[in-house]
């Protein structure tokens, strides 16, 4: 009498193969979740900007047509801008992992648009302005960049472009306003528009301002959802201007 063939080996092989593939896919997905895509995008860009700014500083930093004080203030601005990119690169490399992030295309698109739209200024012309306006503009640029570097250093390892949760920073300029880095950037851009004005630059400035307000709102909502003490911090600070707004 011929006994029937046992189905155990042949039946379980496809199941084991399927389980192994599913396990590999899950491990791959987990590995992709841990990859800091923002860091991979931003570090090369910031290194390139650091190189360009350093080259401008050491090779073409002087503004031959300007008066002495404007010239020195412009040089100070370039030094501060170089420092900003250097610190940004270092912080992106050593920053702490994010605990949560704002999902959706709009917040991510706004983050990168608000960061990189101002670079269009380099490709847009502008009008000449009187020496007094030129001096005022360079003062704004230097002050705005000083405040930006100060805010960036204070933010430390919590620095990022996309809306994510790391640590709640409450010292330095963050004692008084919740978004000092945006404030510093807008002051700098306002100075850049005043230095060589055009309608295109003004339009970009207004657009970037609107984007930064949107980013601030998205980031604050995310922090409020994941950090219990953020509600109390929000009550005692303003979004952009101490005591006002």
C-alpha positions in Angstrom: 0.0 0.0 0.0 1.4 3.4 -1.0 1.1 6.0 1.7 0.2 9.6 0.7 3.1 12.1 0.6 3.4 14.3 3.7 2.5 17.9 2.8 4.5 19.5 5.6 7.7 20.3 3.8 6.3 21.5 0.5 3.5 23.5 2.1 5.6 25.3 4.6 8.4 26.4 2.2 6.3 29.1 0.4 5.0 30.3 3.8 8.5 30.6 5.2 9.8 32.4 2.1 6.9 34.9 2.3 7.5 35.5 6.0 11.2 36.1 5.3 10.4 38.6 2.5 7.9 40.4 4.8 10.5 40.5 7.5 13.1 42.0 5.2 10.6 44.6 4.0 9.7 45.6 7.5 13.4 45.9 8.5 14.1 48.1 5.4 11.1 50.3 6.2 12.4 50.7 9.8 15.9 51.6 8.6 14.4 54.2 6.2 12.5 55.8 9.1 15.7 56.2 11.0 17.5 57.9 8.1 17.7 61.7 8.6 16.6 62.8 5.1 16.6 66.4 6.1 20.2 66.2 7.1 21.2 64.4 3.9 19.6 67.2 1.9 20.7 70.2 3.9 24.3 69.4 4.9 25.6 69.4 1.3 23.7 72.5 0.4 24.9 74.3 3.5 28.5 73.3 2.9 28.2 74.6 -0.7 26.8 77.9 0.7 29.6 78.1 3.2 32.2 77.7 0.5 30.5 80.4 -1.7 30.2 82.8 1.2 33.8 82.2 2.3 35.0 82.7 -1.2 33.1 86.0 -1.4 34.4 87.1 1.9 38.1 86.5 1.1 38.0 87.4 -2.6 35.2 89.8 -3.3 34.1 91.0 0.1 34.8 94.7 -0.4 32.2 97.0 -1.9 34.4 99.5 -3.8 31.7 101.9 -4.5 30.5 102.3 -0.9 31.5 104.6 1.8 33.9 103.4 4.5 31.3 102.5 7.2 29.0 100.8 4.7 32.0 98.8 3.5 32.9 97.6 6.9 29.3 96.8 7.9 29.0 94.7 4.7 32.2 92.9 5.6 30.8 92.2 9.0 27.6 90.9 7.5 29.6 88.4 5.3 31.6 87.2 8.3 28.4 86.7 10.2 26.8 84.9 7.2 29.8 82.6 7.0 29.5 81.9 10.7 25.8 81.1 10.3 26.4 78.5 7.6 29.3 76.9 9.6 27.3 76.6 12.8 24.3 75.3 10.8 26.4 72.5 9.2 27.8 71.5 12.6 24.4 71.5 14.3 22.8 69.5 11.5 25.5 66.8 12.0 25.3 66.6 15.8 21.7 67.4 16.4 19.4 65.2 18.5 17.0 62.8 16.7 13.4 64.1 16.3 10.7 62.8 18.5 7.9 63.7 16.2 7.3 65.6 12.9 4.5 67.4 11.2 3.1 65.2 8.5 1.9 66.4 5.1 3.3 68.0 2.0 2.4 71.6 2.8 4.5 72.0 6.0 7.5 70.3 4.4 7.2 72.4 1.2 6.8 75.6 3.3 9.9 74.7 5.3 12.1 74.4 2.2 10.5 77.3 0.4 10.9 79.6 3.3 14.6 78.6 3.6 15.6 78.8 -0.1 13.3 81.4 -1.7 15.5 84.3 -0.5 18.4 83.0 -2.6 16.5 84.3 -5.6 17.7 87.8 -4.6 21.1 86.9 -6.1 19.5 86.6 -9.5 17.4 89.7 -9.4 18.5 93.2 -10.2 17.7 96.3 -8.1 17.8 100.1 -8.0 20.5 102.3 -6.6 19.6 104.0 -3.4 20.9 107.2 -1.6 23.9 106.7 0.8 21.6 107.1 3.8 19.3 104.3 2.7 22.3 102.2 1.8 23.7 102.7 5.3 20.4 101.9 6.9 20.1 98.7 4.8 23.5 97.4 5.7 22.9 98.1 9.4 19.7 96.0 9.2 21.5 93.2 7.4 24.3 93.1 10.0 21.9 93.3 13.0 19.5 90.7 11.5 22.4 88.3 10.8 23.8 88.9 14.3 20.5 88.0 15.8 20.2 85.0 13.5 23.5 83.6 14.6 22.7 84.2 18.2 19.4 82.4 17.9 20.9 79.6 16.0 23.6 79.0 18.6 21.0 79.2 21.3 18.8 76.7 19.5 21.8 74.3 19.4 21.1 70.6 18.7 17.4 71.3 18.3 18.0 73.1 15.0 16.1 72.0 12.0 14.2 73.3 8.9 11.2 70.9 8.9 8.6 71.1 11.6 9.8 68.5 14.1 9.9 68.0 17.9 13.3 67.8 19.6 13.8 69.8 22.8 12.1 72.9 24.1 14.6 75.8 24.2 13.6 78.6 26.7 16.8 80.6 27.2 18.5 83.4 25.3 16.1 85.1 22.8 13.7 82.2 23.3 12.9 83.6 26.7 11.0 86.4 25.1 9.8 85.2 21.6 9.1 81.8 20.3 10.6 82.2 16.8 13.7 84.5 17.0 15.5 82.8 14.1 12.7 83.8 11.7 12.8 87.3 13.1 16.5 87.6 12.5 16.1 86.2 8.9 13.3 88.7 8.1 15.3 91.6 9.4 18.2 90.6 7.2 16.0 90.1 4.1 14.4 93.5 4.7 17.8 95.1 4.8 18.7 93.3 1.5 15.6 94.6 -0.2 16.4 98.2 1.0 20.0 97.9 -0.2 19.0 97.1 -3.8 15.2 97.4 -4.1 13.0 96.0 -6.8 9.4 94.9 -7.0 10.4 91.3 -7.4 12.4 91.3 -4.2 9.6 93.0 -2.3 7.2 90.4 -3.5 9.6 87.6 -2.4 10.0 89.3 1.0 6.2 89.4 1.5 5.9 85.8 0.4 8.6 84.6 2.7 7.1 86.5 5.6 3.8 84.7 5.0 5.5 81.4 4.8 7.4 82.0 8.0 4.2 82.8 9.8 2.7 79.5 8.5 5.8 77.6 9.6 5.7 79.1 13.0 2.0 78.1 13.5 2.6 74.6 12.4 5.7 74.2 14.6 3.9 75.6 17.6 1.0 73.2 17.2 3.3 70.3 16.9 5.3 71.3 20.0 2.1 71.8 22.0 0.9 68.3 21.1 4.1 66.6 22.2 5.6 68.8 24.9 3.4 69.3 28.0 5.3 72.4 29.3 4.9 74.2 25.9 1.5 75.5 26.8 2.9 77.4 29.8 5.8 78.6 27.7 3.4 79.9 25.0 1.5 81.9 27.6 4.5 83.9 28.7 6.1 84.6 25.3 5.1 86.2 22.0 5.5 84.7 18.6 7.7 87.3 17.0 7.7 90.7 18.8 8.2 90.8 22.6 5.1 92.1 24.3 3.2 92.7 21.1 2.9 89.8 18.6 
